[in-house]
Amino acid sequence: MKKNLLYLDGMRALMAINVILCHFVCVYFPEMYFPEKVGTLNFFATTPLNVLVNGNVAVVFFFALTGFLVGRSVFIKKNNDISIIDKLKTRYIRLLPLVIVATLFTFVTMQTGLQYHLSITSEYVNTSFLHSYCNFEPTLINLISHSIFWPFVDFSAYIGPFWTIKYELWGYIIVLIYATCLKKSRSREWIYLIVIVVMAICLDSYYCIFIMGLFVADLCFNTNPSFLKNVYQKLFNKKPLVFILFLISLYFSCCPMYEKSSLYCFWYKLPLLNHILLRGFGIALFLLVTNNSIIIQKILSVKPLVALGHISFETYALHWPIMLSLQAGLFLLFEKQMNYSSAALLPFIITLPVIYIVSFLTSFLLKQTNKLVKKCCTHTKKA
């Protein structure tokens, strides 16, 4: 990745942490995420602070980022002669190894009795959420099917967060088709807007987020002229206006899940809008602002964040089975010896570095395996 896009790795790192916090809170402090279910409202559920524990923010960011990067790759390349089918295969192969590793990890911990989340019965824990996952008899057949097929078309029975994999595969293809077909059209941005509205009405609104990311990439990297591109260039030449847009982007990006929040209830009254689309608009605007702000780019490009951003996909995939096994086991051990909050927080603090260490090791091993496979393929072709 080019230096001027390192800030995206920083954002990936923050979003991966966001997902981990979300799943921790959903289980051990559910009142911060499910206010209507527990009957307790708090500032985390009803204000922009919800962003700290709302994993859907990260999901929407990852989808918008996919649209942004796919669009960028199409717009900056003069020739793009690889077929859509080949691109689909490449994307599938890109996602597949980590899906297999995470699913196999979960399968092994289930078979060996190392997943302890089903043993938690504390009245303070959201057991209905916790017991919804990996609560079945694992077999070799469903291991294989949920490693190579089901996550890419529906869901994963082993890894809860892998409901996003099908979007990452098919959203990628949708963006690629639109970017390739509309690259030179002068009215392309209006088509994007129409597609977003149509998708919001007829399809799952998550696919709209990919088009929003593509829209941002078009404004930033497409050299073909258009009306909205001219407007964009004029707007972002004015620093005071950029700062205002930055604040607006934060406001919408941090839209909470709780739809009756007084700060956001007006938007929910408008047709088609929901928290996903509001969040998508905010994140798309944030990408636009960040692309034009050296200060934000420098903040997000600090080396520790960039390093963690490089393993964000591994973190996203592997935190789940580790939290259901190690963290849940430690909670069961500690709850007998200390108060509830300490018994919940201490395992999280212990588990967090483990998640990152395992993610780093997995990333390293997958890269080495990939290099070895490429080397073998090269020798085979020469032979």
C-alpha positions in Angstrom: 0.0 0.0 0.0 1.3 3.4 -0.8 2.4 5.7 2.0 -0.5 8.1 1.6 -3.0 5.3 2.3 -1.4 4.0 5.5 -4.1 5.9 7.4 -6.5 3.2 6.3 -4.5 0.6 8.1 -4.7 2.7 11.2 -8.5 2.8 10.8 -8.6 -0.9 10.3 -6.8 -1.4 13.6 -9.3 0.8 15.5 -12.2 -0.9 13.9 -10.9 -4.4 14.8 -10.6 -3.2 18.5 -14.2 -1.9 18.1 -15.5 -5.3 17.2 -13.7 -7.0 20.1 -15.1 -4.5 22.5 -18.5 -4.9 21.0 -18.6 -8.7 21.5 -17.2 -8.3 25.1 -19.9 -5.8 26.0 -22.7 -7.7 24.3 -22.0 -10.7 26.6 -20.8 -9.2 29.9 -22.3 -5.7 30.0 -25.4 -6.1 27.7 -27.1 -2.9 29.1 -24.5 -0.9 27.1 -25.6 -2.5 23.8 -29.1 -3.8 24.2 -30.9 -1.1 26.3 -34.4 -2.1 25.2 -33.9 -5.7 26.2 -32.5 -5.0 29.7 -34.7 -1.9 30.3 -31.9 0.4 31.2 -30.9 3.4 29.1 -27.4 4.9 29.4 -25.2 7.4 27.6 -23.4 4.5 25.7 -26.7 3.4 24.2 -28.1 6.8 23.3 -25.2 9.1 22.3 -22.3 9.0 19.9 -20.2 7.3 22.6 -22.0 4.2 21.4 -19.3 4.1 18.7 -16.9 2.7 21.4 -18.9 -0.5 21.7 -20.9 -0.7 18.5 -19.2 -3.3 16.3 -21.6 -2.4 13.4 -19.6 0.8 12.9 -16.5 -1.4 12.1 -18.6 -3.6 9.8 -19.9 -0.6 7.8 -16.3 0.8 7.7 -14.9 -2.4 6.3 -17.6 -2.6 3.6 -17.1 1.1 2.6 -13.3 0.5 2.6 -13.7 -2.4 0.2 -15.8 -0.3 -2.2 -13.2 2.5 -1.8 -10.2 0.4 -2.5 -11.7 -1.6 -5.4 -12.9 1.6 -7.0 -9.4 3.2 -6.5 -7.7 0.2 -8.1 -10.0 0.5 -11.2 -9.7 4.3 -11.5 -5.9 4.5 -11.2 -5.2 1.6 -13.6 -5.2 2.4 -17.3 -5.9 -1.2 -18.4 -8.0 -3.7 -16.4 -8.2 -6.7 -18.7 -8.7 -9.4 -16.0 -12.2 -10.9 -16.3 -14.8 -10.6 -13.5 -14.8 -14.4 -13.1 -11.0 -14.3 -12.5 -11.5 -11.5 -10.0 -14.2 -13.5 -8.2 -11.8 -16.5 -7.9 -9.0 -14.2 -6.7 -11.2 -12.7 -4.0 -12.5 -16.1 -2.9 -8.9 -17.4 -2.6 -7.9 -14.2 -0.7 -10.6 -14.8 1.9 -10.6 -18.6 2.0 -7.4 -19.4 4.0 -8.3 -17.4 7.1 -11.9 -18.7 7.0 -10.5 -22.2 7.0 -8.0 -21.5 9.8 -10.6 -19.8 12.1 -13.2 -22.4 11.5 -10.7 -25.3 12.1 -9.6 -23.5 15.3 -13.2 -23.4 16.5 -13.8 -27.0 15.5 -10.8 -28.2 17.5 -11.8 -26.2 20.6 -15.3 -27.6 20.4 -14.1 -31.2 20.0 -11.7 -30.9 22.8 -14.1 -29.3 25.2 -12.1 -26.1 25.4 -15.0 -23.8 24.6 -16.5 -22.7 28.0 -19.1 -20.1 26.9 -22.0 -22.6 27.2 -21.1 -23.3 30.8 -21.7 -19.6 31.9 -24.9 -19.2 33.8 -24.3 -15.9 35.6 -27.5 -13.8 35.9 -25.5 -10.8 34.7 -24.2 -12.4 31.5 -26.2 -12.2 28.3 -26.4 -16.0 28.0 -29.1 -15.9 25.3 -26.6 -14.1 23.0 -23.7 -16.2 24.1 -25.4 -19.6 23.8 -26.6 -18.8 20.3 -23.2 -19.7 18.9 -21.2 -22.9 18.6 -24.1 -24.7 20.4 -24.2 -27.8 18.2 -22.4 -31.1 17.6 -19.4 -30.4 15.2 -18.8 -33.0 12.5 -16.3 -33.3 9.7 -18.9 -32.7 7.1 -20.2 -29.4 8.5 -16.6 -28.4 9.2 -15.8 -28.7 5.5 -19.0 -27.1 4.3 -18.6 -24.1 6.7 -15.0 -23.7 5.8 -15.3 -23.5 2.0 -18.9 -22.8 1.1 -21.5 -21.5 3.6 -19.7 -18.4 4.8 -19.5 -17.2 1.2 -23.2 -17.5 0.5 -25.0 -17.3 3.9 -23.4 -17.6 7.3 -20.8 -19.5 9.4 -22.0 -21.9 12.1 -18.6 -21.7 13.7 -17.6 -18.0 13.6 -20.3 -15.5 14.4 -18.6 -12.5 12.8 -18.3 -14.4 9.5 -21.8 -13.3 8.5 -19.9 -10.5 6.8 -17.8 -12.8 4.5 -20.6 -13.1 1.9 -20.8 -9.3 1.7 -17.1 -9.0 1.3 -17.2 -11.4 -1.6 -20.3 -10.3 -3.5 -20.0 -6.6 -2.5 -16.5 -6.7 -4.0 -17.9 -8.0 -7.3 -20.8 -5.5 -7.4 -18.4 -2.6 -6.9 -16.0 -4.0 -9.5 -18.7 -4.2 -12.1 -20.0 -0.8 -11.5 -16.6 0.8 -11.4 -15.5 -0.8 -14.6 -18.7 -0.1 -16.5 -19.2 3.5 -15.3 -15.6 4.7 -15.1 -15.9 7.1 -18.1 -19.5 8.1 -17.8 -20.1 11.8 -17.0 -23.3 10.9 -15.1 -21.8 8.1 -13.1 -22.2 9.7 -9.7 -26.0 10.2 -10.3 -26.2 6.5 -11.2 -24.4 5.6 -7.9 -27.0 7.6 -6.0 -29.9 5.9 -7.9 -28.3 2.5 -7.2 -27.9 3.3 -3.5 -31.6 4.3 -3.2 -32.8 1.2 -5.2 -30.6 -1.1 -3.2 -31.9 0.4 0.0 -35.5 -0.3 -1.1 -35.1 -3.7 -2.8 -31.9 -5.2 -1.4 -30.0 -5.5 1.8 -28.8 -2.1 2.8 -25.3 -3.4 3.5 -24.7 -3.6 -0.2 -25.3 0.2 -0.4 -22.3 0.8 1.7 -20.0 -0.7 -0.9 -21.4 1.7 -3.5 -20.9 4.6 -1.1 -17.2 3.6 -0.8 -17.0 3.4 -4.6 -18.5 6.9 -4.8 -15.8 8.3 -2.5 -13.1 6.6 -4.6 -14.6 8.1 -7.8 -14.4 11.6 -6.3 -10.9 11.1 -5.1 -9.2 9.1 -7.9 -11.2 9.1 -11.1 -9.6 11.6 -13.5 -12.7 11.6 -15.8 -14.7 14.8 -15.3 -18.1 15.0 -13.8 -20.4 17.6 -12.2 -20.1 16.3 -8.6 -16.4 15.9 -8.9 -16.1 19.6 -9.6 -18.3 20.4 -6.6 -16.1 18.1 -4.4 -12.9 19.8 -5.5 -14.3 23.3 -4.7 -15.7 22.2 -1.3 -12.5 20.6 -0.1 -10.3 23.6 -1.1 -11.9 25.5 1.8 -10.4 24.4 5.2 -13.1 25.8 7.5 -15.7 23.8 5.4 -13.5 20.7 5.6 -13.5 21.0 9.4 -17.3 21.3 9.5 -17.7 18.3 7.2 -15.3 16.4 9.5 -17.7 17.1 12.5 -20.7 16.0 10.4 -18.9 12.8 9.4 -18.2 12.0 13.1 -21.8 12.7 14.0 -23.3 10.3 11.5 -20.5 7.7 11.8 -21.2 7.4 15.5 -24.9 6.8 15.0 -26.0 4.5 17.8 -28.1 1.3 17.4 -30.8 2.7 19.7 -33.2 4.4 17.3 -35.0 6.5 19.9 -31.8 8.4 20.7 -32.8 12.1 20.9 -29.7 13.1 18.9 -30.7 11.0 15.9 -34.4 10.3 16.1 -35.2 12.9 13.4 -33.2 11.0 10.7 -35.1 7.8 11.5 -38.3 9.5 10.6 -37.2 10.0 7.0 -38.0 7.4 4.3 -35.5 4.6 3.7 -33.0 5.7 6.4 -31.8 3.4 9.1 -28.7 3.3 11.3 -26.8 1.4 8.7 -27.2 4.0 6.0 -26.7 6.9 8.4 -23.5 5.3 9.5 -22.5 4.5 5.9 -23.0 8.2 4.9 -20.9 9.3 7.9 -18.0 6.9 7.2 -18.0 7.7 3.4 -17.8 11.4 4.3 -15.0 10.6 6.9 -13.0 8.9 4.1 -13.4 12.0 1.9 -12.3 14.3 4.7 -9.4 12.1 5.7 -8.2 11.9 2.1 -7.9 15.6 2.2 -6.5 16.0 5.7 -2.8 15.5 6.3 -3.3 15.9 10.1 -5.8 13.0 10.3 -3.7 10.9 8.0 -0.6 11.4 10.3 -2.6 10.5 13.4 -3.9 7.3 11.9 -0.5 6.4 10.3 1.4 5.9 13.5 3.4 2.7 13.3 1.6 0.8 16.1 -1.8 1.3 14.6 -0.5 0.5 11.1 1.1 -2.7 12.4 -2.2 -3.8 14.0 -4.1 -2.7 10.9 -2.1 -5.2 8.9 -3.5 -8.1 10.9 -7.0 -6.6 11.3 -8.7 -9.4 9.3 -6.9 -12.1 11.4 -8.0 -10.3 14.5 -11.5 -10.1 13.3 -11.6 -13.8 12.5 -9.7 -15.2 15.5 -10.9 -13.1 18.4 -14.3 -15.0 18.4 -13.1 -18.5 19.2 -10.5 -17.2 21.7 -13.2 -15.2 23.5 -15.5 -18.2 23.6 -12.7 -20.5 25.0 -10.0 -18.7 26.9 -11.9 -15.7 28.0 -15.0 -17.6 29.0 -12.9 -20.2 30.9 -11.1 -17.4 32.8 -14.4 -15.8 33.7 -15.7 -19.1 35.1 -12.6 -19.3 37.2 -12.5 -15.7 38.4 -16.2 -15.3 39.2 -15.8 -17.6 42.2 -13.1 -15.4 43.7 -14.0 -11.8 43.0 -16.9 -9.4 42.2 -18.7 -9.6 38.8 -17.1 -6.5 37.1 -13.5 -7.7 38.0 -14.3 -11.3 37.0 -15.4 -10.0 33.6 -12.8 -7.3 33.0 -9.7 -9.2 34.1 -10.2 -12.1 31.6 -10.7 -9.5 28.8 -7.4 -7.8 29.7 -5.6 -11.1 29.7 -7.2 -12.3 26.5 -6.6 -9.2 24.4 -2.8 -9.6 24.0 -3.4 -13.3 23.3 -5.7 -12.4 20.4 -3.1 -10.2 18.9 -0.3 -12.6 19.4 -2.3 -15.4 17.7 -3.3 -13.0 14.9 0.3 -12.0 14.3 1.5 -15.6 14.2 -1.4 -16.6 11.9 -0.7 -13.8 9.5 3.0 -14.7 9.4 2.3 -18.4 8.8 -0.3 -17.7 6.1 2.2 -15.3 4.3 4.9 -17.9 4.4 2.6 -20.6 3.2 1.5 -18.3 0.3 5.1 -17.7 -0.6 5.8 -21.4 -0.6 2.8 -22.2 -2.8 3.8 -19.5 -5.3 7.4 -20.8 -5.4 6.2 -24.4 -6.0 3.8 -23.2 -8.8 6.7 -21.2 -10.4 9.0 -24.3 -10.3 6.2 -26.5 -11.7 5.6 -24.1 -14.7 9.3 -24.0 -15.4 9.5 -27.8 -15.3 
